């Protein structure tokens, strides 16, 4: 297996430096043009690929352009518009109820605080972090999606399993100026190389410092299970 740096902060710094060089243009891959579109897109992206979300929102955003448009749509109508994404009935309900709250309690504006965002139906800390970072230019945490969760464990940056605990661990290791970009770097690498089921360790720029590298390591630290289990 690779040999990680002995200090986790040093390990994190080395990982980030290498991934910056590998993915200099890494950024959010959801399509949106305003804060409401961003919020809706992120809610839809839960357990669904950004590519599929972008295909759906290309038409959705032409039809629904304000919180009131979503709030006043029927559950059946909105669910039908979303029926190619995962859990579309639940997501339609979340979006309708969140937009009703935005219309009624926030003068039609997407909130700009963590507490107000996470009070919206269907919005957890991950979604709120994305909206704050890309909609309001407020960075107060690290977005921990499935890629960040997987890579941070594989690379020995955390032993935690729950996203909120992983976020805390990473925030202690990573300089605040890298909090936003770390997510994009990990997502880019997770999609291109360090995939969930069959990572391409032979072509990985992090293989020599990765304790989960398949050449020698018997265990995938992301799952705690033997490779191939």
Phi and psi in degrees as a GROMACS rama.xvg file:
@    title "Ramachandran Plot"
@    xaxis  label "Phi"
@    yaxis  label "Psi"
@TYPE xy
-70.0128  164.593  UNK-2
-113.001  105.958  UNK-3
-69.4524  155.324  UNK-4
-63.4875  146.651  UNK-5
-66.6236  -31.0335  UNK-6
-97.8962  126.98  UNK-7
-64.3742  -33.2708  UNK-8
-65.4726  -39.9902  UNK-9
-66.1321  -39.1785  UNK-10
-60.5396  -46.3143  UNK-11
-61.3166  -42.9555  UNK-12
-62.893  -42.0796  UNK-13
-66.6398  -42.5562  UNK-14
-59.0748  -48.1861  UNK-15
-63.8122  -42.8548  UNK-16
-60.1783  -44.9408  UNK-17
-67.2356  -39.484  UNK-18
-72.5086  -32.1186  UNK-19
-58.9397  -42.791  UNK-20
-68.0466  -34.412  UNK-21
-78.9619  -34.2438  UNK-22
-131.004  68.8937  UNK-23
-65.6539  -20.1255  UNK-24
-109.438  18.3132  UNK-25
-60.9335  130.979  UNK-26
-157.683  179.442  UNK-27
-62.998  140.971  UNK-28
-107.338  0.123013  UNK-29
-77.8324  142.392  UNK-30
-91.5574  131.477  UNK-31
-164.892  159.779  UNK-32
-128.57  -2.67023  UNK-33
-156.711  176.249  UNK-34
-66.3745  -37.682  UNK-35
-64.7188  -45.4691  UNK-36
-61.265  -38.8123  UNK-37
-62.3069  -47.77  UNK-38
-58.4521  -47.4581  UNK-39
-62.9025  -44.3245  UNK-40
-62.403  -40.3179  UNK-41
-69.6727  -39.3193  UNK-42
-60.0068  -42.5273  UNK-43
-68.4208  -25.6578  UNK-44
-77.1654  -9.18627  UNK-45
-60.8428  120.582  UNK-46
54.6134  34.4265  UNK-47
-147.27  146.61  UNK-48
-72.5129  147.725  UNK-49
-61.5394  -34.3069  UNK-50
-60.0165  -45.4879  UNK-51
-67.9298  -40.8691  UNK-52
-58.5084  -43.948  UNK-53
-62.7422  -34.5268  UNK-54
-66.4633  -39.1567  UNK-55
-71.3147  -44.0696  UNK-56
-73.2014  -16.9258  UNK-57
-56.4454  -39.8375  UNK-58
-91.6  -36.1758  UNK-59
-57.8499  -44.2815  UNK-60
-71.4914  -18.1092  UNK-61
-77.0065  -32.3922  UNK-62
-84.205  -41.3155  UNK-63
-115.069  111.695  UNK-64
-118.535  -1.02992  UNK-65
-146.588  161.993  UNK-66
-55.2763  -37.2722  UNK-67
-63.9232  -36.3621  UNK-68
-60.0259  -44.9739  UNK-69
-71.0877  -42.273  UNK-70
-62.2484  -34.6657  UNK-71
-93.3436  -6.41288  UNK-72
-72.0765  147.381  UNK-73
-74.7721  156.742  UNK-74
-57.9212  -42.8626  UNK-75
-65.3562  -41.8616  UNK-76
-64.2728  -47.5777  UNK-77
-70.6067  -39.5743  UNK-78
-60.2228  -39.0782  UNK-79
-63.2652  -38.2482  UNK-80
-67.9673  -21.7787  UNK-81
-107.51  9.08039  UNK-82
-68.7823  -2.83775  UNK-83
-98.3018  1.0085  UNK-84
-102.975  159.761  UNK-85
-65.6018  144.22  UNK-86
52.9676  42.855  UNK-87
-64.1797  -31.6716  UNK-88
-65.2997  -46.5126  UNK-89
-63.7523  -43.1445  UNK-90
-66.5676  -36.7301  UNK-91
-61.6653  -42.4173  UNK-92
-65.2353  -44.7867  UNK-93
-57.6885  -47.2976  UNK-94
-64.993  -43.7051  UNK-95
-60.928  -48.1902  UNK-96
-69.8109  -37.4102  UNK-97
-64.0865  -40.8257  UNK-98
-72.2102  -31.2476  UNK-99
-62.5412  -41.6171  UNK-100
-68.2831  -41.3406  UNK-101
-62.2328  -42.4683  UNK-102
-66.1139  -43.7564  UNK-103
-83.6153  -31.3895  UNK-104
-114.062  -12.9438  UNK-105
-129.954  24.0453  UNK-106
54.0506  32.0533  UNK-107
78.4885  9.18512  UNK-108
-109.789  137.901  UNK-109
-65.6198  126.44  UNK-110
-58.9908  158.584  UNK-111
-121.202  21.9743  UNK-112
-127.421  153.075  UNK-113
-60.2258  -43.5923  UNK-114
-65.7187  -41.1762  UNK-115
-71.5047  -37.824  UNK-116
-66.9954  -45.0426  UNK-117
-73.1707  -8.75471  UNK-118
-81.3899  -10.9207  UNK-119
-79.3989  141.781  UNK-120
-57.1528  135.748  UNK-121
78.9144  4.97306  UNK-122
-114.076  111.247  UNK-123
-100.834  -170.73  UNK-124
-64.8675  -37.2411  UNK-125
-61.8709  -50.5948  UNK-126
-60.6717  -43.6826  UNK-127
-61.6181  -41.2247  UNK-128
-60.5959  -41.9125  UNK-129
-62.8887  -46.1667  UNK-130
-65.1881  -41.7762  UNK-131
-62.3064  -46.2623  UNK-132
-68.1816  -47.358  UNK-133
-97.4701  -16.9545  UNK-134
-100.757  -29.0704  UNK-135
-124.703  0.665733  UNK-136
56.418  38.4993  UNK-137
-116.103  118.386  UNK-138
-114.501  105.967  UNK-139
-125.768  9.99035  UNK-140
-168.374  -172.693  UNK-141
-118.023  130.312  UNK-142
-73.3394  118.286  UNK-143
-109.947  97.622  UNK-144
-99.0597  -168.487  UNK-145
-64.8355  -34.5062  UNK-146
-67.9759  -46.3508  UNK-147
-63.3467  -41.7018  UNK-148
-60.0767  -47.0296  UNK-149
-67.2238  -49.1906  UNK-150
-69.0719  -38.2804  UNK-151
-65.4066  -33.6269  UNK-152
-75.9394  -43.9394  UNK-153
-60.8889  -36.5211  UNK-154
-85.5366  1.5296  UNK-155
76.2493  22.6317  UNK-156
-86.6259  -15.0452  UNK-157
-157.61  153.031  UNK-158
-108.239  -0.684085  UNK-159
-73.5962  158.438  UNK-160
-113.511  -33.6089  UNK-161
-81.6143  138.079  UNK-162
-54.3051  -40.1379  UNK-163
-67.1125  -32.872  UNK-164
-75.4175  -37.102  UNK-165
-62.0147  -42.952  UNK-166
-58.1911  -45.5896  UNK-167
-61.09  -44.7879  UNK-168
-60.3375  -45.3853  UNK-169
-67.7597  -37.5021  UNK-170
-63.4677  -28.2516  UNK-171
-77.0947  -22.993  UNK-172
-96.5826  -34.1672  UNK-173
-101.666  133.316  UNK-174
-57.7081  143.506  UNK-175
-56.9669  -33.0685  UNK-176
-65.5369  -12.696  UNK-177
-107.388  -0.853805  UNK-178
-58.0077  -45.696  UNK-179
-70.1457  -46.1399  UNK-180
-71.7883  -28.4599  UNK-181
-53.7251  -43.773  UNK-182
-59.2279  -46.6224  UNK-183
-66.3114  -37.1762  UNK-184
-65.1812  -44.953  UNK-185
-66.8906  -39.1977  UNK-186
-64.1309  -44.8701  UNK-187
-60.4853  -45.3581  UNK-188
-71.226  -36.059  UNK-189
-65.1267  -35.1679  UNK-190
-76.7605  -40.173  UNK-191
-83.5505  -36.7938  UNK-192
-132.502  -55.1645  UNK-193
-91.5195  62.7466  UNK-194
-72.4798  166.77  UNK-195
-67.4999  -45.6145  UNK-196
-96.9443  -34.1492  UNK-197
-142.608  68.8145  UNK-198
-63.6528  144.25  UNK-199
-92.254  75.1457  UNK-200
-64.716  -28.3775  UNK-201
-62.7749  -31.5927  UNK-202
-106.602  15.1281  UNK-203
-87.2034  130.183  UNK-204
-72.2075  -7.87262  UNK-205
-108.125  2.55672  UNK-206
-56.2155  -39.3213  UNK-207
-72.3545  -13.7495  UNK-208
-118.535  13.1946  UNK-209
-101.837  117.869  UNK-210
-71.531  -6.52107  UNK-211
-103.243  3.89711  UNK-212
-52.5946  128.2  UNK-213
-70.0262  -18.4101  UNK-214
-61.1875  -36.148  UNK-215
-124.384  -32.1754  UNK-216
-76.8431  135.184  UNK-217
-87.1978  -13.3448  UNK-218
-124.402  136.849  UNK-219
-85.0334  109.798  UNK-220
-64.4701  -20.143  UNK-221
-64.6534  -41.5567  UNK-222
-104.002  -19.9047  UNK-223
79.1805  4.53998  UNK-224
-104.519  156.677  UNK-225
-59.8313  147.055  UNK-226
-56.8552  135.263  UNK-227
85.7197  -2.05189  UNK-228
